[in-house]
Amino acid sequence: MRGIQKRFNIYSATILILFLVIFTLTNISWKNPILKSNQVISQDTTIHRTPVDTLATYKNFIQDTYQKISLKEAGLAKSVFEKAFTGFLNMQLADLLNDDKHILTVIDFDLPSTSKRMWIIDIKNQKLLLHSYVAHGRGSGDDKAIKFSNQAESHQSSLGFYIANETYFGKHGLSLKLDGLDKGINDLARARAIVVHGADYVSADFIHKHGRLGRSHGCPAVPEELNQQVINLIKGKTCLFINAEVPNYTSRLLNYQAVVNHFSAQI
């Protein structure tokens, strides 16, 4: 619990206090959280009735953050950001992320490979740090990723929430290992060697020649010239979320009511 309290001492001084400033909720006091991890990530969590004003405040805060970072202008759908941000908060509450970083990486595979569909966001400072191309697996589709798998040798991408963890040097040079948090969806990522790495087929020139990006064996491959920058930004236990609207994707980390209930409990 000390890790959670430490994180939210910092977090309440920045993002959560911004709740008070923006929405002038002068009678709300945000205390150090006391929240068990299974209250955050368990699908069996009992959700108590949430005051409407608190839920509305949370939704408004997401909207305000989305606007402040100009994510609409950068092509990131608000619905995708809301999912990614809610998972990010649940991961923080569960003490899964780095105390010293507040980085959220979003990849939206609903967009074609010809779009820049990766965003690296500094949540604490409300800045978009990087917006770039990213490849999907060759088994997932051509220009558009339409199939996803957690199985080895499928050469398909996997959806969901990941911890961007440690680096290593492999056949693609500097690479970053990922740990999937969604059981049955992406939890075999490390065993499958699904990593962030640079690739020469992730470039505007490749799109110009072939009408789409090249494809990986399931890894979220990034432009070679940005590989080191990307990895340095997100390494060391930060949140990475890969989105696509498919009927079989669910995640315990999308329990936004657990986040709202925590806020409500502090009132």
N, C-alpha and C positions, 0 to 999 in steps of 0.2 A: 504494500500500500504506500510505502514511502516514495516509490518511483512515481506513482500516480499523483500523490500530493505535490511532489516537486514539479512535475510537468504542469499541473494546473495552477500552481503559484505563478508560474511564468505565463501560462495561457490566459488565466483570468486577468492578468495585468495588461494583456493586449487585446485578443479577440473577444473574450467574454465581457470585458469592461466596455468594449465598443458597443455591445448590446445596450448598455445603459446610456451611453452618449447619443447614439443614433435614435433610439426610440424613447428617450427620456423617461425610463422606468425608474424614477428616483427612489421608490420604496423597496426595490429589490436588492438584496445583499447576496453576492455570490461567495459562498464559503468553499473551503477546501473540500473536494469531493471525497466521499466515503462510499465506494461502489465496488462490489465484487465483480470480477471479470465475467462470471457466468450470467450476471445480470445484463451484461452488454452484448455478449455474442451467442448466447444460447437461444435456439429457436423455441425452447420450452418456457422462456421467460414469461411470467405473468405481467401483463401490461395494465397498469392502473389508469384510471380515467385521467386524462390530461386536460388541464384548463385550456380553454380555447385561446385565451390571450397569449399563453406561453407558446402554444403550437404556432400561432400566427406570428409571434415574434421570431421564432426560429426560422420560419419560412421567409419572413421579411429580411432577416439577417443574411440568409443565403442569397437572396435576390440582390441585396446591397453589396455583398462581397463580389458577386458575379459582375455587377456593374462597375464597381471600383477598379477591378482588374481588367476591364474591357474584354471579357472573355467572349461575349457575343461577336464583337468585331474581329476577334481572332478565330472565329468559326467553331467554338465549343458550345454545344447545345446546353441550355440551362438544366434540362432534365438529366443530362449526363453528369454535369458538374454536381448537381444535388446528390446523386447517388454516390459519386466519388468522395465528396466532402463528408457525407454521413458515415461512410465506411472508414474514412480517415479518422474522424472523431471517435468512433467505436474502437478503432485500433489503438488510439492514444489512451482511451479509458482502460483498455485491457493491458496497457503497459507493454505494447509490442514494438513501439517505435523509438527512435533515437531521441533522447532528451534535448539534444542540441540542434536538432534539425526539425523544421516544420514544412517539409517538402512533400507536395502531392503531384504525382505524375499521372496523367490521364491519356489513354489511347482509345480512340473511338473507331472501331472497325465497322461501324455503320457507314462510314465514309469510304469512298474509293481510294486506292493507293496513290492516285494522282493528286489527292488533297494532302495538305499538311495536317496530319491527324494525331499528332502527339504534342501535349502541352506539359511543361514542367513549371509548377506554380509554387511560389513562396507564400504560404498561407499567412505566416506571422507578419510579414511585411507587405502583404497584398500586392505582389508583383508577379507578372508573367516573365519567367526567366528565359524560356526557350520554347519555340514553336517550330516543329520540323516534320519531315517525312518519317515514316516508319513502315517496315515491311511486315507482311503476315506470312504464314506458312504456305507452301505450295499445295498442300493438301486441302487448304481451306477455300481455295478459289483462285481466279485469275486476277482481274483488277479489284474485285470486291470479295471480301472474306464472307463466306456464307455457311461454312461448316467448321465445327470446332470439336476438339477431342482432348482427352487427358491421357491417351494411350501412346505408348512408345511406338516408334516407327510409323505413326500416322502422318507425320509431317504437317500436322494441323496446329494452328494456334489454339491456345486455351484462354478462356475468358476469366474475369474475376479479379480478386484482390491478391496482391503479392507483397511480400517484404523484399525490397531491393537490398541485397545483403553484401557479401564480400567480393572482392575482385580477384582475378587470376589472369595469367597469360596463357592463351591456348592457340589453336590453329588460326583464329581470327585476331590474334593480338590481345590487347587489353579487353577483358570481358567481365561481366558482372552477373553473379549467380542470383537466381530468384527462388523464393520459397512461396509456393501457392498456399493460400489459407482456406480455400473453398473445397471441402472434401468431395471427391468424386468429379470435380470440375477442373481443378488445376493443381491438386496436391501432389501430383507426380512430377511437377516441373523440374525439381532438382535431379531426380532420377533420370528424366528424359534429357537432361542437359539443355533445358530451355533457359537461355541467358540473353542479356543485352550485349550486342557486339556490333562493330562497324562492318559495312559491306559496300563494295563498289557498285552494286546494283540498286542502291538506294540513293538516287540522285535525280535532279531535273533533267540531266542529259540522257539518262536511261529512259525516263518517261518520254522525252522527245523522240527517241529512236524506236521505242517499242510500244508506246501508248499506255504503259503502266510501269510500276516498279517491278524489279525482280522479286523473287520470293525466297524465303528461308526454309529451313527444316522444321519450322514452328517457333523460332526465336523472333522477338521483336527487334529486328535489325535496324540500325540507324545509319545515317551518312558517315562515311569514313572520317571526313574532316571534322565531324562533330562528336565522334565517339568518345574521345577523352573528356570533353566538356560535359557531355551527358552523364557519363559514368561518375565523374567527380561530383556532380551536383546531387545525384540520387543514391550513391553508395552509402553503406553504413546504416541500414535499417530505416529506410523511408518507405512510404506507401506508393505503390503503383497499381492502378486500376485499368483493366482492359474491358471495354464495353462493346456490346452488340445486343440488339433487341432480338433475342431468341426465346422461344417458349420454355425451354428446359433449364434456363439459368435462374438459380436462386442463391442467396447468400445470407448467412446469419449476420453478417456485418452491415447489411442494408436495413437493420432494425432501427430506423430513425426515431421511433418512439422511445427507445431506451435512452437516446441522447436527450430528447425533449423531457423525459421523465426525470433525468438527472437535473436539468435546469429547473424544472418545476419543484423538485425536492428542496432546492435552495431558497425558495421564496418564503 
